[in-house]
Amino acid sequence: MHNKPQRSIAFTADDERFMQMAIDLSIENVAKGGGPFGAVIVRNGELIATGTNRVTDSCDPTAHAEVNAIRSACQKEQCFKLNGCVIYTSCEPCPMCLSAIYWAGLDRIYYGNTKADAKAIDFDDSFIYDQIALDYSERSIPCYNLLRDKALEGFRRWTEKEDKVLY
């Protein structure tokens, strides 16, 4: 699978300012004992939220900079969609963060370091991409379908619920 070439874009002074903010957060976070990752979320040139990697100090493997910034922005905005927002992150998002960005509905992603740069300092996510492509029976963590017929009851009730909030 080959990636398409990136679209050509003219970066603004604001783009560079917010990217530098994400980079500065990543550098500051290293000094505080965290991972070298920072992210900021912006809407219409206004800073909405920031996040840094707090995996080790919070004992939370999901506490990546982008996820923390998304959580903070959603709390501040009191919504689970961040339409109209963009994220500036010091590194190309990992598979989990990329998924969170899509779920949150962000409009664009700007990143500094590439996933190859991250791999060079032992933050290698390529094995996750490799695992996703495998059949369940071939993955390193076994994955089994269990009690699907009973689990479908929750989906049935969701489908019938008239006052549900779609997301």
C-alpha positions in Angstrom: 0.0 0.0 0.0 1.5 3.4 -1.0 0.6 6.7 0.4 -0.5 9.4 -2.0 1.7 12.4 -2.1 0.7 15.1 0.4 -1.3 18.0 -0.9 0.6 21.2 -1.4 -0.3 23.8 1.2 0.9 27.2 2.1 1.5 27.3 5.9 0.6 30.5 7.7 2.4 32.3 10.5 -0.3 30.9 12.8 0.3 27.4 11.6 4.0 27.8 12.4 3.2 29.4 15.8 0.9 26.6 16.9 3.3 23.9 15.6 6.1 25.5 17.6 3.8 25.5 20.6 3.3 21.7 20.2 7.0 21.2 19.8 7.8 23.4 22.9 5.3 21.3 24.9 7.1 18.1 23.8 10.5 19.5 24.9 9.1 20.7 28.2 7.4 17.4 28.8 10.7 15.5 28.5 12.2 17.8 31.2 9.2 16.9 33.4 9.8 13.1 32.9 7.2 12.5 30.2 7.5 11.4 26.6 8.7 13.7 23.8 5.2 14.5 22.5 3.0 17.6 22.6 -0.2 18.6 20.8 -2.5 21.7 20.6 -6.0 22.0 19.3 -7.1 25.2 17.6 -10.3 26.6 16.2 -10.3 29.7 14.0 -6.9 30.8 15.3 -7.9 30.4 18.9 -6.1 27.8 21.2 -8.7 25.4 22.6 -6.6 22.9 24.4 -3.1 21.4 24.8 -1.9 17.9 25.7 1.4 16.2 26.4 2.3 12.5 26.7 1.7 11.4 30.3 1.8 7.6 29.8 4.4 6.8 32.4 3.4 9.2 35.2 -0.3 8.4 34.9 0.2 4.7 34.3 -2.2 5.1 31.4 -1.1 3.7 28.0 -3.7 5.8 26.3 -2.4 9.1 27.7 -0.8 10.3 24.5 -0.5 14.0 23.7 -3.2 14.0 21.0 -5.6 12.0 23.2 -5.0 14.2 26.2 -5.5 17.3 24.0 -8.8 15.9 22.6 -10.0 15.0 26.1 -9.3 18.5 27.3 -10.8 20.2 24.3 -14.0 18.1 24.5 -14.4 18.9 28.2 -13.8 22.6 27.6 -16.3 22.6 24.6 -18.7 20.3 26.4 -19.1 18.1 23.2 -17.6 15.0 21.7 -17.1 16.4 18.3 -14.4 19.0 17.5 -15.6 20.1 14.1 -13.9 23.2 12.9 -10.8 22.4 14.9 -7.3 21.4 13.8 -4.6 19.7 15.7 -0.9 20.5 15.7 1.2 17.7 17.1 4.9 17.4 17.5 4.9 13.9 15.9 2.9 12.1 13.3 0.0 10.5 15.2 0.2 6.8 16.1 -2.7 4.5 15.1 -4.6 5.1 18.4 -4.2 8.9 18.2 -5.1 8.9 14.5 -8.3 7.0 15.3 -9.1 9.4 18.1 -8.6 12.3 15.8 -11.0 10.8 13.3 -13.6 10.0 16.0 -13.3 13.6 17.3 -14.0 15.0 13.9 -11.0 17.3 13.6 -10.6 19.0 10.3 -6.8 18.8 9.8 -3.6 17.4 11.2 -0.3 19.2 11.2 2.7 17.2 12.5 6.4 17.8 13.1 8.3 14.5 13.5 7.4 11.6 11.2 6.6 8.1 12.3 10.1 7.1 10.9 11.6 9.7 13.3 9.7 8.2 16.2 10.8 4.7 15.2 14.4 5.9 15.2 14.1 6.7 19.0 12.2 3.4 19.8 8.7 4.7 19.5 7.8 2.2 16.7 4.1 1.7 15.9 4.7 -0.3 12.7 3.9 -3.5 14.5 0.3 -2.2 15.2 -0.3 -1.5 11.5 1.1 -4.9 10.7 -1.2 -6.6 13.3 -4.3 -4.8 12.0 -3.7 -6.3 8.5 -3.5 -9.9 9.8 -6.3 -12.4 10.2 -7.4 -12.6 13.8 -5.9 -16.1 14.0 -2.5 -14.8 13.1 -2.3 -11.8 15.5 0.2 -11.8 18.4 -2.7 -11.2 20.8 -5.4 -13.8 20.3 -8.8 -12.4 19.3 -11.9 -14.6 19.7 -15.6 -13.9 19.0 -17.7 -15.0 22.0 -21.4 -14.8 22.8 -22.2 -12.7 19.7 -25.8 -13.8 19.7 -26.2 -12.4 23.2 -24.1 -9.3 22.6 -26.4 -8.3 19.7 -29.1 -7.6 22.2 -27.4 -4.3 23.1 -27.2 -3.4 19.4 -30.9 -4.2 19.0 -31.8 -2.0 21.9 -29.7 0.8 20.5 -31.3 0.5 17.1 -34.8 0.7 18.7 -34.0 3.6 21.0 -35.7 6.7 19.8 -33.8 9.3 21.9 -30.3 8.1 21.2 -27.5 10.6 20.5 -25.7 9.6 17.4 -21.9 9.8 17.2 
